[in-house]
């Protein structure tokens, strides 16, 4: 016999009680919900099949089918047919609020399987696979009929996921639903518990230590039906009785209203009214199961969910010390077909996350089941759920770890979260491994991971779809907008006016107190310690239409934050910003942030820079009242009196091998830092070698180190100056006169002899060629004392020309609004010989390089790519100081240069273009350092 948990189940659907203590979030909004279900027979059955190249592919069981449930809520994709190394894998629609994504999830023993996707009803015009850094042009092939695409998952990405966008891109402009491919590792043999049923059918196997919840719940609900167990809250004296709030006196002895049970279909239910529980709701059974494990610590240590559907208020584990159990920890295991789905919550102010770990320690989650927060339906106040404004409801998320330690999540899959997908508050030593959180809907407050506060938190392998920050930290006490003392709550009930709704107010206070008593802390004390040692690695995140890639908000509650490391962090489609840090004053001079080997898609906010980091406001004052009541950091001297602190510089900020998808049109600032390092940044596919390429400005930095690694593996300082942002060559030959060559891999010059640079040639049989290069000047803060143009010499055309022949470059500034033929627009991207900048070169108007020999490297005739050609490699320089100084004085944002050669019989010269130096189609022997550039001396 096992020892049953003592006492009746809690009649109110609130979290498991813990020692009481009391006390909310920014404005939130509501979106509509659409539900769907389909028979499981329409989905692939589970199985493991050997596939191409000995790859083993495991397809998952239908979600939610088992234990009497015969139909899965998952709807097969009508757009995508997916094969993994030859094995069919069913893609599933995610349609709770629009169909932004279909999901194809499987497990395999390969990190680089071949993915084949057929779209029977869609013609494939473009394909983008993300993170784009690891899937460049050419990594995806498309069939001749334009209905099938094939790619191999990238080994370099070190990710278990990829996002496929057909006829759309990361600007979220078109192409939905996108396809997410999730390639889990095969589950380890030791992860699955012994699932032998208990001999007595109770679900409690003392021999194996496993509580089979499906069996346990069936027995429990038969003995304790919800219709008998559920009671409405009783009236009780309000915690605010006898107090004055915003000038309104709450009478002594004021009680909350007596509660009542209302229909489950009622919308906008406010405490103390409570929705009637469904007969199969396992909320009470879950509490009883956890209590049973607690009551049998030497025999039980595993809570097991077989395939099937479990509807409840969420899996809440409160006050459990796993170290006291057999084996030293509680294990929670979900079979791959298990679906733990949140009900429509008991009432508007309830606290019912999908998973809540509170006041607990030593717990491990394993298994490939699904936790479904049912967030869209819960927050559809029009037809199924409640409003969720910050001043009338609790903050609640997908997985919440609060005031707990030594918690591990392996392979945990969460979807349709109410708010933040994964979050920590006052947590210590928490590990998230290969976790997923898929809420790809336009719901408010859907962060990917938000480690609001905590210490020694590590996430390795994260895939999230949401609608806010991909990662955030420092947002202390996100539910502080819903407390008895919050102004928004007063205003809801008109306190301080001549017509206050005192009863409504004390009922709202009662709703808050019910949760606070259950958690053991109020809404002002979710986050109550410094935050440090946060590590996030190997992640892929996407946002519908909001948020930053990384947002570290220095907490206004006065606590310290320190030591954040991001490694292989990949964010797609954030719309607010890239790496953002600031707000309250930084309190810790040792604060460090390191971002390395990462990529941020900034295609949706190119009007500002992708990095905005500061050490916050100058000062902050924290009053004695804020410390005593509102959860603010205590006075360091222990007195509890009002104190003021000033900001400290951020100790270390480092970006190393970080990739940004586009060069922004605006910039943002990096400031207030003692030691900042920017190494091997990539912007728009180009290695940052010149200061103008940085997508940010800097100020207030003690030591700034900016470096890159050249093609020989040598570390070099980023050069003051600018890289070309557009280059082309134009040709006078009949076949070249209407051709734009801005995508060619080389630049060409050849002097016809008509004009100093051959620029005056108009018609005839001449084969003259000129090159044009444009350079941005917006990074200059003053006119330079020296400016030098750098072009990398490739070689010349004719073998009949001696290698000892010499030539020199001629350079003249020109305008793309004064064009040949009288035109007023001839930009680099459309420039041709017939429509190019019109100019007259003279010996006094041009700048000249030193003479150089043509050398022995030959380049064949014609434009073309000449991709595999040898490269001479010499750096040909021209002093263009006067040109840059004049352009700066004239407030020009760009400088356009015409480049030709002085001439010589059959002297046709080639130089590396920007396209030839970098990118997937560059010159084979080209390197990033060979791109045209201008160096400057301040």
Secondary structure as GFF3:
##gff-version 3
##sequence-region A 1 938
A	DSSP	beta_strand	38	39	.	.	.	ID=ss1
A	DSSP	three_ten_helix	40	42	.	.	.	ID=ss2
A	DSSP	beta_strand	47	50	.	.	.	ID=ss3
A	DSSP	three_ten_helix	52	54	.	.	.	ID=ss4
A	DSSP	beta_strand	56	59	.	.	.	ID=ss5
A	DSSP	beta_strand	71	72	.	.	.	ID=ss6
A	DSSP	beta_strand	75	76	.	.	.	ID=ss7
A	DSSP	beta_strand	81	84	.	.	.	ID=ss8
A	DSSP	beta_strand	87	89	.	.	.	ID=ss9
A	DSSP	beta_strand	91	94	.	.	.	ID=ss10
A	DSSP	beta_strand	101	108	.	.	.	ID=ss11
A	DSSP	beta_strand	114	118	.	.	.	ID=ss12
A	DSSP	beta_strand	127	130	.	.	.	ID=ss13
A	DSSP	three_ten_helix	132	134	.	.	.	ID=ss14
A	DSSP	beta_strand	140	142	.	.	.	ID=ss15
A	DSSP	beta_strand	148	152	.	.	.	ID=ss16
A	DSSP	beta_strand	161	166	.	.	.	ID=ss17
A	DSSP	beta_strand	178	185	.	.	.	ID=ss18
A	DSSP	beta_strand	204	205	.	.	.	ID=ss19
A	DSSP	beta_strand	210	212	.	.	.	ID=ss20
A	DSSP	alpha_helix	213	223	.	.	.	ID=ss21
A	DSSP	alpha_helix	226	229	.	.	.	ID=ss22
A	DSSP	beta_strand	244	245	.	.	.	ID=ss23
A	DSSP	beta_strand	248	249	.	.	.	ID=ss24
A	DSSP	beta_strand	260	262	.	.	.	ID=ss25
A	DSSP	beta_strand	273	275	.	.	.	ID=ss26
A	DSSP	alpha_helix	283	295	.	.	.	ID=ss27
A	DSSP	beta_strand	302	305	.	.	.	ID=ss28
A	DSSP	beta_strand	308	312	.	.	.	ID=ss29
A	DSSP	beta_strand	315	318	.	.	.	ID=ss30
A	DSSP	three_ten_helix	322	324	.	.	.	ID=ss31
A	DSSP	three_ten_helix	326	328	.	.	.	ID=ss32
A	DSSP	beta_strand	330	334	.	.	.	ID=ss33
A	DSSP	beta_strand	338	342	.	.	.	ID=ss34
A	DSSP	beta_strand	355	358	.	.	.	ID=ss35
A	DSSP	beta_strand	361	367	.	.	.	ID=ss36
A	DSSP	beta_strand	370	372	.	.	.	ID=ss37
A	DSSP	alpha_helix	375	378	.	.	.	ID=ss38
A	DSSP	beta_strand	399	402	.	.	.	ID=ss39
A	DSSP	beta_strand	405	410	.	.	.	ID=ss40
A	DSSP	beta_strand	413	415	.	.	.	ID=ss41
A	DSSP	beta_strand	422	425	.	.	.	ID=ss42
A	DSSP	beta_strand	427	438	.	.	.	ID=ss43
A	DSSP	beta_strand	449	451	.	.	.	ID=ss44
A	DSSP	beta_strand	454	466	.	.	.	ID=ss45
A	DSSP	beta_strand	471	473	.	.	.	ID=ss46
A	DSSP	alpha_helix	487	492	.	.	.	ID=ss47
A	DSSP	alpha_helix	502	519	.	.	.	ID=ss48
A	DSSP	beta_strand	531	543	.	.	.	ID=ss49
A	DSSP	beta_strand	548	554	.	.	.	ID=ss50
A	DSSP	beta_strand	561	572	.	.	.	ID=ss51
A	DSSP	beta_strand	577	583	.	.	.	ID=ss52
A	DSSP	beta_strand	592	600	.	.	.	ID=ss53
A	DSSP	beta_strand	611	613	.	.	.	ID=ss54
A	DSSP	beta_strand	619	622	.	.	.	ID=ss55
A	DSSP	alpha_helix	624	628	.	.	.	ID=ss56
A	DSSP	beta_strand	643	646	.	.	.	ID=ss57
A	DSSP	beta_strand	650	660	.	.	.	ID=ss58
A	DSSP	beta_strand	669	679	.	.	.	ID=ss59
A	DSSP	beta_strand	682	683	.	.	.	ID=ss60
A	DSSP	beta_strand	686	687	.	.	.	ID=ss61
A	DSSP	three_ten_helix	691	693	.	.	.	ID=ss62
A	DSSP	beta_strand	697	709	.	.	.	ID=ss63
A	DSSP	beta_strand	715	717	.	.	.	ID=ss64
A	DSSP	beta_strand	721	731	.	.	.	ID=ss65
A	DSSP	beta_strand	746	749	.	.	.	ID=ss66
A	DSSP	beta_strand	769	776	.	.	.	ID=ss67
A	DSSP	beta_strand	786	796	.	.	.	ID=ss68
A	DSSP	beta_strand	806	807	.	.	.	ID=ss69
A	DSSP	beta_strand	809	814	.	.	.	ID=ss70
A	DSSP	three_ten_helix	820	822	.	.	.	ID=ss71
A	DSSP	beta_strand	847	848	.	.	.	ID=ss72
A	DSSP	beta_strand	852	853	.	.	.	ID=ss73
A	DSSP	beta_strand	875	879	.	.	.	ID=ss74
A	DSSP	alpha_helix	881	889	.	.	.	ID=ss75
A	DSSP	beta_strand	894	901	.	.	.	ID=ss76
A	DSSP	beta_strand	909	912	.	.	.	ID=ss77
A	DSSP	alpha_helix	914	917	.	.	.	ID=ss78
A	DSSP	three_ten_helix	928	930	.	.	.	ID=ss79
A	DSSP	beta_strand	933	937	.	.	.	ID=ss80
###
